[in-house]
Amino acid sequence: MTEIWHKLVEMSTNLLLASALLLAGILAIRLLSSALEKMLGKVKRIDGMISRFTISVATKSAWAVLGIMVLKRLGVDVAPLVAGLGVTGFIVGFACQESLSNLAAGMMIALNRPFKVGDWIQAGGQEGAVRELNMMATIIATGDNKKIVLPNKVVWGSPIVNFSANQTRRVDMTFGVAYGADLSKVKAVIRETVEAIPEVLSDPKPVIEVVTLDDSAVTLVVRPWCKTPDYWKVCFAARQQVKEALDKNGIEIPFPQVCVHQAS
């Protein structure tokens, strides 16, 4: 009877101590999470994504340690459990090489910041606006609103073109005119038309020059500058308005043609 009583007292004591340890551990984990959040928030170099990932890993690791401590306090032999976790971790790590590669690439993206949510990018053979960015994948929406999930390994392993990174962009267009056209007049008409578009910047000035002498036309390159969000607006407006201005001034935009000379 005395032995049973001692066992009950010991079990009750261990249960109370385990409960106290659990409560103290929960409080400590909350304090750890809060402290890490404040500390990482002060470091400008660290992106919000990598900050959240670091806090998540730290808190989950702390929960694992707390669980082992509580079980040990309750008299559970945790040595086989710890050994099993080690073997399981090795197997899982080997099986999840692709996921680990994406995770490593996600950390590189978070540290180097080649783009952010909202930017229009080209990466991994795809192009669209970045809608979401996490440690495993980059989610973009294409121009026709298709959702594409790109593994971070694919994104970081390919050239990344960020169309939204700079405040201004140059619009590159070409126009062909007949060989008999007065090129000085052509340039003047195009310049006047392009510079009249409100979104076209005055500095730097648009470049309008002859670029090639093709089979059927003299081709001029037209390169106005605009703010990045106005790129397509300027592109569409310039193409239409230059075409209309050339027609209005009697400047021919020739169709492809071949001249045939008959031998006498």
C-alpha positions in Angstrom: 0.0 0.0 0.0 2.8 2.3 0.9 4.6 1.6 -2.4 1.4 2.4 -4.3 1.1 5.7 -2.4 4.7 6.6 -3.2 4.0 5.8 -6.9 0.9 8.0 -6.9 2.8 10.9 -5.2 5.7 10.5 -7.7 3.3 10.5 -10.7 1.4 13.5 -9.3 4.6 15.4 -8.7 5.9 14.6 -12.2 2.6 15.6 -13.7 2.6 18.9 -11.9 6.2 19.6 -12.8 5.5 18.6 -16.5 2.5 21.0 -16.5 4.6 23.8 -15.0 7.4 23.1 -17.5 4.9 23.1 -20.4 3.4 26.4 -19.3 6.8 28.0 -18.8 7.9 26.6 -22.2 4.8 28.1 -24.0 5.6 31.5 -22.4 9.3 31.2 -23.4 8.4 30.3 -27.0 6.1 33.3 -27.2 8.8 35.6 -25.9 11.3 34.0 -28.3 9.0 34.6 -31.3 8.3 38.2 -30.2 12.0 38.9 -29.7 13.0 37.4 -33.0 10.3 39.4 -34.8 11.6 42.7 -33.3 15.2 41.8 -33.9 14.7 40.8 -37.5 12.4 43.7 -38.2 15.3 46.1 -37.4 17.6 44.5 -40.0 16.7 46.2 -43.4 18.6 43.6 -45.4 16.3 40.8 -44.2 13.1 40.4 -46.3 9.8 39.8 -44.6 9.5 36.3 -46.2 12.9 35.1 -44.8 12.0 36.7 -41.4 8.8 34.8 -41.2 10.5 31.6 -42.2 13.3 32.1 -39.6 10.7 32.7 -36.8 8.7 29.6 -37.9 11.8 27.3 -37.9 12.9 28.7 -34.5 9.5 28.3 -32.8 8.9 24.8 -34.2 12.3 23.7 -33.1 11.6 25.1 -29.6 8.3 23.2 -29.6 10.1 20.0 -30.4 12.6 20.5 -27.6 9.9 21.4 -25.2 7.9 18.3 -26.1 11.0 16.1 -25.4 11.6 17.8 -22.1 8.0 17.3 -21.0 7.9 13.6 -22.0 11.2 13.1 -20.1 9.7 14.8 -17.0 6.8 12.4 -17.3 9.2 9.4 -17.2 9.1 8.5 -20.9 12.4 7.2 -22.3 13.1 9.7 -25.0 16.4 8.2 -26.2 14.8 6.0 -28.8 12.6 8.9 -29.9 15.5 11.2 -30.4 17.4 8.5 -32.3 14.4 7.8 -34.4 14.0 11.5 -35.2 17.6 11.6 -36.4 17.1 8.7 -38.8 13.8 10.0 -40.0 15.3 13.4 -40.6 18.0 11.9 -42.7 15.5 9.9 -44.8 13.2 12.8 -45.2 16.1 15.1 -46.2 17.3 12.7 -48.8 13.7 12.2 -50.2 13.0 16.0 -50.3 16.1 17.2 -52.2 13.9 19.1 -54.7 12.1 20.8 -51.9 15.4 21.7 -50.2 16.7 23.1 -53.5 13.6 25.3 -53.8 14.0 26.4 -50.2 17.6 27.4 -50.7 16.7 29.3 -53.9 13.8 31.0 -52.0 16.4 32.2 -49.4 18.6 33.6 -52.2 15.6 35.4 -53.8 14.7 36.8 -50.4 18.3 38.0 -49.7 19.0 39.4 -53.1 15.5 40.8 -53.9 15.6 40.7 -57.7 11.8 41.5 -57.6 8.9 42.0 -55.2 5.2 41.4 -55.2 3.5 43.5 -57.9 6.5 43.6 -60.3 6.2 42.4 -63.9 9.0 39.8 -64.5 10.2 37.3 -66.9 11.8 34.2 -65.4 11.8 30.4 -65.9 10.4 30.9 -69.4 7.3 32.6 -68.1 6.2 36.3 -67.9 3.7 38.0 -65.7 3.0 40.0 -62.5 4.3 38.6 -59.2 1.3 37.8 -57.0 2.8 35.8 -54.2 6.3 34.9 -53.1 7.2 32.3 -50.5 10.2 30.1 -49.6 9.2 27.4 -52.0 7.6 29.0 -55.1 6.9 32.3 -56.9 3.4 32.7 -58.1 2.8 35.0 -61.1 -0.3 36.0 -63.1 0.1 36.3 -66.9 -1.3 39.1 -69.0 -4.4 37.1 -69.7 -4.8 36.3 -66.0 -3.5 32.7 -65.9 -1.9 31.6 -62.6 1.5 30.1 -62.9 3.4 28.6 -59.9 7.1 28.6 -60.5 9.4 26.6 -58.2 12.0 28.9 -56.8 14.8 26.7 -58.1 13.6 27.4 -61.6 13.3 31.1 -61.0 16.7 31.5 -59.4 18.3 29.1 -61.9 17.3 31.3 -65.0 17.9 34.9 -66.1 15.4 37.2 -64.3 14.1 40.2 -66.2 12.3 42.7 -64.0 10.3 45.2 -66.2 9.2 47.2 -63.2 12.5 47.7 -61.4 13.3 51.1 -62.9 11.1 54.2 -62.9 11.4 54.8 -66.7 11.5 52.6 -69.8 12.3 53.1 -73.5 9.7 52.1 -76.1 11.4 50.6 -79.2 9.4 50.8 -82.5 10.3 50.7 -86.2 8.5 52.3 -89.1 9.2 51.8 -92.8 8.8 54.5 -95.5 9.3 54.5 -99.2 12.7 55.1 -100.7 11.4 58.3 -102.4 10.3 59.9 -99.1 12.0 63.0 -97.8 13.7 61.6 -94.7 14.1 65.0 -93.0 10.3 65.5 -93.3 9.6 62.0 -92.1 11.7 62.5 -89.0 10.1 65.8 -88.3 6.5 64.4 -88.6 7.3 61.4 -86.4 9.1 63.6 -83.8 6.2 66.1 -83.6 3.7 63.2 -83.3 5.5 61.3 -80.6 6.4 64.3 -78.5 2.7 65.3 -78.5 1.8 62.2 -76.6 1.3 63.3 -73.0 3.0 60.3 -71.4 6.2 60.7 -73.5 9.1 62.2 -71.5 10.9 65.2 -72.8 14.2 64.1 -71.1 15.7 62.0 -72.6 14.4 63.1 -76.0 13.0 60.5 -78.4 15.5 59.0 -80.8 14.4 58.9 -84.4 17.0 57.6 -86.9 17.4 55.5 -90.0 18.3 52.0 -88.8 18.3 49.8 -92.0 17.8 50.0 -95.7 15.5 47.1 -96.4 14.4 45.6 -99.7 11.1 47.5 -99.8 11.5 50.4 -97.4 13.8 52.7 -95.5 13.3 51.6 -91.8 13.5 54.2 -89.0 13.8 53.3 -85.3 11.6 55.4 -83.0 12.6 55.3 -79.3 10.6 57.5 -76.9 11.0 57.3 -73.1 8.1 57.1 -70.6 7.4 56.2 -67.0 7.3 52.4 -66.6 3.5 52.1 -65.9 2.8 54.1 -69.1 4.8 51.7 -71.4 2.0 50.0 -73.2 -0.1 53.2 -73.4 2.7 55.0 -75.2 3.5 52.0 -77.4 -0.1 51.6 -78.6 -0.7 55.4 -79.0 2.6 56.0 -80.8 2.0 53.2 -83.4 -1.4 54.4 -84.3 -0.7 58.2 -84.3 2.5 57.9 -86.3 0.7 55.8 -88.9 -2.1 58.4 -89.1 0.4 61.3 -89.3 2.4 59.7 -92.1 -0.8 59.1 -94.1 -1.9 62.7 -93.5 1.4 64.1 -94.8 1.4 61.8 -97.9 4.3 59.7 -96.7 4.0 56.2 -98.1 4.5 53.1 -95.9 5.2 50.6 -98.7 4.1 47.0 -98.9 6.8 44.4 -99.6 7.6 44.5 -103.3 9.9 43.1 -105.8 11.2 45.0 -108.9 11.6 42.9 -112.0 13.7 44.1 -114.9 13.1 42.6 -118.3 16.2 42.1 -120.5 16.0 43.7 -123.9 
